[in-house]
Amino acid sequence: MIALPQRLPHVIWKNDRLVPLSEGWLAESIEHSAAAAGLPRWHLAPEVARAIAVYLENDWVAPALPLDHLTEMVRRSLVGIGYDEIARASLIVPPRVSISLPELAMRAPLELEFFPLLKERLGDALDVQVGGVRLEGLRDCTKILDAAGRWRQTCVRISDHIIFFCRHYVCQTMPRAVDLVIQ
């Protein structure tokens, strides 16, 4: 038997894409709903998210969860603890995804191979209609692409090129705002 590291089910998101559910995503959705109901920075959002996550970890048997089921689960949880106004404003915000730049650079160590792969990964993330994309490991990725053991001046050009490429691609591809974080 193989144990999967993801203990929470995946959510069947837009375009029938599976997106891994996280407690942080649940908490962000509940906080957003609370703010829409007039309760900004609602202190119980993480606790409600944790309770839902514990239920899903222990009692949910299916590997995937339809979005409308998750939304209803959040609504019922909020009504159950007496926050009907938040429940009425309840919705699941678009997920945020992370892309490991060093992982891509290891698979495609030449810039000529790297940028098409990066474009494909960004395209996949944006097709899912995410709320944000986090690109992690820019410095390590740059050193791999530059075949540099340590940071040097030529790494700056590659790093700047990656940042420009990602910003340009996201701005040209998405008609709506998407958070882009490059670390």
FIRO-209788 format. One line per 4 residues: their letters; for each residue x negated, y, z of C-alpha. Coordinates in pm, whole numbers. Layout:
BEGIN
A	X:Y:Z | ... .
This chain:
BEGIN
MIAL	0:0:0 | -124:348:-84 | -46:629:161 | 23:962:-3 .
PQRL	-122:1270:170 | 201:1462:100 | 449:1359:370 | 721:1596:253 .
PHVI	919:1516:-62 | 874:1707:-383 | 1140:1956:-488 | 1299:1922:-829 .
WKND	1241:2278:-944 | 1332:2464:-1261 | 1288:2271:-1587 | 1308:1951:-1377 .
RLVP	947:1996:-1265 | 839:1839:-937 | 682:2085:-696 | 535:1972:-363 .
LSEG	733:2106:-69 | 542:2265:217 | 641:2397:554 | 494:2734:455 .
WLAE	718:2753:148 | 1021:2674:365 | 921:2941:619 | 868:3199:344 .
SIEH	1213:3121:200 | 1378:3153:540 | 1193:3479:614 | 1306:3618:278 .
SAAA	1666:3519:354 | 1646:3678:700 | 1512:4001:550 | 1797:4001:296 .
AGLP	2039:3965:591 | 1883:4266:766 | 1641:4083:997 | 1290:4158:872 .
RWHL	1011:3958:1035 | 1252:3711:1190 | 1051:3525:1455 | 1244:3195:1430 .
APEV	1170:3129:1060 | 861:2912:1126 | 1046:2709:1389 | 1345:2644:1162 .
ARAI	1107:2551:879 | 924:2312:1111 | 1249:2147:1220 | 1353:2091:857 .
AVYL	1005:1959:774 | 1016:1713:1065 | 1355:1587:948 | 1228:1543:592 .
ENDW	909:1369:709 | 1090:1125:935 | 1435:1068:787 | 1433:1158:417 .
VAPA	1364:846:211 | 1365:972:-149 | 1038:1098:-299 | 1212:1403:-450 .
LPLD	1473:1647:-328 | 1702:1845:-559 | 1682:2221:-508 | 2051:2254:-425 .
HLTE	2016:1987:-153 | 1724:2175:2 | 1915:2503:-11 | 2216:2342:157 .
MVRR	1992:2183:421 | 1847:2525:506 | 2195:2681:516 | 2333:2415:748 .
SLVG	2033:2444:977 | 2082:2819:1005 | 2457:2787:1066 | 2387:2517:1324 .
IGYD	2179:2752:1536 | 2422:3040:1500 | 2267:3255:1226 | 2554:3260:976 .
EIAR	2448:3593:825 | 2107:3452:731 | 2271:3134:602 | 2491:3339:366 .
ASLI	2180:3511:224 | 1986:3184:209 | 1789:3093:-100 | 1469:2910:-179 .
VPPR	1209:3151:-316 | 989:3041:-607 | 690:2836:-492 | 329:2945:-494 .
VSIS	69:2717:-646 | -307:2688:-606 | -554:2607:-880 | -906:2501:-790 .
LPEL	-1145:2679:-1025 | -1450:2467:-926 | -1250:2153:-1007 | -1175:2289:-1354 .
AMRA	-1539:2390:-1403 | -1654:2039:-1308 | -1419:1893:-1571 | -1521:2152:-1833 .
PLEL	-1866:2291:-1743 | -1901:2504:-2056 | -1711:2829:-2096 | -1590:2713:-2437 .
EFFP	-1414:2418:-2269 | -1327:2593:-1942 | -1105:2876:-2066 | -864:2655:-2266 .
LLKE	-828:2429:-1961 | -768:2731:-1737 | -511:2863:-1983 | -335:2525:-1980 .
RLGD	-324:2516:-1598 | -199:2874:-1575 | 62:2797:-1840 | 181:2491:-1647 .
ALDV	210:2697:-1328 | 398:2979:-1499 | 631:2734:-1678 | 744:2614:-1336 .
QVGG	846:2976:-1265 | 631:3016:-957 | 629:3317:-727 | 252:3329:-713 .
VRLE	-69:3167:-829 | -379:3140:-613 | -702:3071:-797 | -951:2937:-545 .
GLRD	-1330:2908:-558 | -1422:3178:-810 | -1780:3210:-686 | -1850:2834:-693 .
CTKI	-1680:2802:-1031 | -1893:3080:-1172 | -2214:2916:-1053 | -2110:2587:-1215 .
LDAA	-2033:2756:-1547 | -2362:2950:-1533 | -2556:2638:-1426 | -2694:2849:-1141 .
GRWR	-2799:2709:-806 | -2739:3048:-649 | -2567:3370:-745 | -2748:3577:-1008 .
QTCV	-2672:3868:-1237 | -2541:3649:-1520 | -2278:3512:-1280 | -2123:3859:-1254 .
RISD	-2035:3860:-1625 | -1872:3518:-1605 | -1683:3607:-1289 | -1554:3930:-1444 .
HIIF	-1451:3742:-1756 | -1251:3487:-1554 | -1073:3764:-1361 | -993:3958:-1679 .
FCRH	-872:3644:-1857 | -638:3544:-1572 | -493:3892:-1526 | -442:3936:-1899 .
YVCQ	-283:3593:-1943 | -40:3637:-1652 | 58:3990:-1761 | 114:3884:-2122 .
TMPR	297:3563:-2038 | 532:3659:-1756 | 819:3905:-1805 | 855:3929:-1426 .
AVDL	607:3999:-1149 | 398:3708:-1025 | 149:3735:-740 | -202:3651:-859 .
VIQ	-470:3594:-598 | -825:3514:-704 | -1063:3405:-430 .
